[in-house]
Amino acid sequence: MKRSGFAACLSIICLLFGCHSGSSDSLSSSIAPKEEIENLHRVHISDSSRAFIENGQTEYAFVGDDKPGISKAMNFCNQYFLEATGSSLPILSDVSNWSLDKQFIIFGHEELWEKAGIAKTEEDLGSSGYQIESAGASIFVRALRKEGYHMAALALLRAILGYEMFSLDTVSFAKTGETLPFISIVEK
């Protein structure tokens, strides 16, 4: 009986302090190579002087098609734009008047990607992956499923507002949202 108690204590100590049997090679072989990790996401965000929300006012609007998850993602962004800046964006569905100088954040409407000269990634985005690209004054967002649009909304909030959620009632913003960065993200 004493022996099994000792074994139990030893097991707990090993768990607490990271003891393991086997070589360090077995541990390192379970970690993905750097190239595989880098291929999971490509994130390029650069500051700009493009005005986004100033004194609670903006010229930007959301434009979304009727794919599942898009409306919810735009409303989610708007909730935090309002909280952080005092302004929310109108939500539209029609993009017939789109041009490079229009100030839109476009969810879906993939027919506009070619018109804007944006290459859609050939990589498989999977169920929660997304692509976000700046073109002209607009930002384009695409995903294959509603989970991807939700993840894209989080990425937009991080890029534009420095959004960080710590709990359901604790959110911080590291940026003011006065300017709109240039964004190019592919997340698988």
C-alpha positions as CSV (number, residue, x, y, z in Angstrom):
1,M,0.0,0.0,0.0
2,K,2.8,2.3,0.8
3,R,4.4,1.6,-2.5
4,S,1.3,2.7,-4.5
5,G,1.1,5.9,-2.5
6,F,4.7,6.6,-3.3
7,A,4.0,5.9,-7.0
8,A,1.0,8.2,-7.0
9,C,3.1,11.0,-5.3
10,L,5.9,10.5,-7.8
11,S,3.4,10.7,-10.7
12,I,1.9,14.0,-9.4
13,I,5.4,15.5,-9.0
14,C,6.3,14.5,-12.5
15,L,3.1,16.1,-13.8
16,L,3.8,19.3,-11.9
17,F,7.4,19.6,-12.9
18,G,7.2,18.3,-16.4
19,C,9.1,15.0,-15.9
20,H,8.7,12.6,-18.8
21,S,10.2,9.4,-19.9
22,G,11.7,9.2,-23.4
23,S,14.2,11.3,-25.2
24,S,13.9,15.0,-25.9
25,D,13.7,14.0,-29.6
26,S,10.2,12.6,-29.0
27,L,9.1,15.9,-27.6
28,S,10.5,18.0,-30.4
29,S,9.1,15.7,-33.1
30,S,5.6,16.5,-31.9
31,I,6.0,20.2,-32.6
32,A,5.1,21.3,-36.1
33,P,7.9,22.6,-38.3
34,K,8.2,26.4,-38.5
35,E,7.1,26.3,-42.2
36,E,3.8,24.6,-41.3
37,I,3.0,27.1,-38.6
38,E,3.8,30.0,-40.9
39,N,1.5,28.6,-43.6
40,L,-1.4,28.5,-41.2
41,H,-1.7,32.3,-41.2
42,R,-0.3,35.3,-43.1
43,V,-0.9,38.6,-41.3
44,H,0.2,42.0,-42.7
45,I,-1.2,45.1,-41.0
46,S,0.3,48.5,-41.6
47,D,-0.7,51.8,-40.2
48,S,-2.1,54.5,-42.5
49,S,-3.5,58.0,-42.4
50,R,-6.8,57.0,-43.9
51,A,-9.5,58.5,-41.7
52,F,-12.0,55.9,-40.2
53,I,-13.9,57.3,-37.3
54,E,-13.3,60.9,-36.1
55,N,-15.3,62.6,-33.4
56,G,-17.9,59.8,-33.5
57,Q,-18.4,60.2,-37.3
58,T,-17.5,58.0,-40.2
59,E,-18.0,57.8,-43.9
60,Y,-17.7,54.0,-43.9
61,A,-20.5,51.5,-44.2
62,F,-20.7,47.7,-43.9
63,V,-21.9,45.9,-47.0
64,G,-22.8,42.3,-46.8
65,D,-24.5,39.6,-48.9
66,D,-26.9,37.0,-47.5
67,K,-24.4,34.2,-46.7
68,P,-24.8,32.6,-43.3
69,G,-23.0,34.4,-40.5
70,I,-22.3,37.7,-42.4
71,S,-25.1,39.7,-40.7
72,K,-24.1,38.5,-37.3
73,A,-20.4,39.3,-37.9
74,M,-21.1,42.8,-39.1
75,N,-23.4,43.4,-36.1
76,F,-20.7,42.1,-33.8
77,C,-18.1,44.5,-35.2
78,N,-20.6,47.4,-34.9
79,Q,-21.3,46.6,-31.3
80,Y,-17.6,47.2,-30.5
81,F,-17.1,50.1,-32.9
82,L,-19.9,51.8,-31.0
83,E,-18.4,50.9,-27.6
84,A,-14.9,52.0,-28.5
85,T,-15.6,55.1,-30.6
86,G,-19.2,56.2,-30.1
87,S,-20.0,55.4,-33.7
88,S,-21.5,52.5,-35.6
89,L,-21.5,51.9,-39.3
90,P,-24.6,51.7,-41.4
91,I,-25.2,48.2,-42.8
92,L,-26.1,47.9,-46.5
93,S,-26.7,45.0,-48.9
94,D,-26.3,46.7,-52.3
95,V,-22.9,47.3,-53.8
96,S,-24.0,48.2,-57.3
97,N,-22.3,51.6,-56.9
98,W,-19.0,50.1,-55.7
99,S,-15.7,51.7,-56.9
100,L,-12.2,51.8,-55.5
101,D,-12.9,55.2,-53.8
102,K,-16.0,53.9,-51.9
103,Q,-15.5,53.6,-48.2
104,F,-17.0,50.1,-47.5
105,I,-16.1,47.1,-45.4
106,I,-17.5,44.4,-47.6
107,F,-18.4,41.0,-46.2
108,G,-18.9,38.4,-49.0
109,H,-19.9,39.8,-52.4
110,E,-17.0,37.8,-53.9
111,E,-17.9,39.0,-57.4
112,L,-16.2,42.3,-56.4
113,W,-12.9,40.8,-55.6
114,E,-11.9,40.5,-59.3
115,K,-13.4,44.0,-60.0
116,A,-11.1,45.3,-57.2
117,G,-8.1,43.4,-58.5
118,I,-7.7,41.3,-55.4
119,A,-6.5,37.7,-55.8
120,K,-8.5,35.2,-53.7
121,T,-6.2,32.9,-51.9
122,E,-5.9,29.4,-53.4
123,E,-5.3,28.0,-50.0
124,D,-8.1,26.0,-48.3
125,L,-9.6,28.2,-45.7
126,G,-11.4,25.4,-43.9
127,S,-14.4,26.0,-41.7
128,S,-13.1,28.9,-39.6
129,G,-10.5,30.4,-42.0
130,Y,-10.9,33.8,-43.7
131,Q,-9.2,36.3,-46.0
132,I,-9.2,40.1,-45.4
133,E,-7.7,42.4,-48.0
134,S,-7.6,46.2,-48.4
135,A,-8.2,47.6,-51.9
136,G,-8.6,51.3,-52.6
137,A,-10.6,52.8,-49.7
138,S,-12.5,49.5,-49.0
139,I,-11.7,46.4,-47.0
140,F,-12.9,43.0,-48.3
141,V,-13.7,40.0,-46.2
142,R,-14.4,36.5,-47.3
143,A,-14.8,33.1,-45.7
144,L,-16.3,29.8,-46.6
145,R,-18.5,29.4,-43.6
146,K,-20.2,31.4,-40.8
147,E,-17.5,30.5,-38.3
148,G,-14.9,32.0,-40.7
149,Y,-16.9,35.3,-40.8
150,H,-17.0,35.4,-37.0
151,M,-13.2,34.9,-36.8
152,A,-12.8,37.6,-39.5
153,A,-14.8,40.0,-37.4
154,L,-12.5,39.4,-34.5
155,A,-9.5,40.0,-36.7
156,L,-10.9,43.3,-38.0
157,L,-11.6,44.5,-34.5
158,R,-8.0,43.6,-33.5
159,A,-6.5,45.4,-36.5
160,I,-8.7,48.5,-36.3
161,L,-9.3,48.9,-32.6
162,G,-6.6,46.8,-30.9
163,Y,-9.5,44.8,-29.5
164,E,-8.8,42.2,-26.7
165,M,-11.5,40.3,-24.8
166,F,-10.6,39.1,-21.4
167,S,-14.1,38.0,-20.3
168,L,-17.7,38.6,-21.4
169,D,-17.7,41.9,-19.6
170,T,-14.1,42.9,-19.9
171,V,-12.8,44.2,-23.2
172,S,-10.0,46.6,-24.0
173,F,-9.1,48.7,-27.0
174,A,-5.5,49.7,-27.7
175,K,-6.4,51.9,-30.6
176,T,-8.8,54.8,-31.1
177,G,-10.1,53.7,-34.6
178,E,-9.3,57.2,-36.0
179,T,-7.4,55.6,-38.9
180,L,-8.0,52.5,-40.9
181,P,-4.9,50.3,-41.4
182,F,-4.0,48.5,-44.6
183,I,-4.8,44.9,-44.0
184,S,-3.9,41.7,-45.8
185,I,-4.7,38.5,-43.8
186,V,-5.1,34.9,-44.8
187,E,-6.0,32.7,-41.9
188,K,-6.5,29.0,-42.3
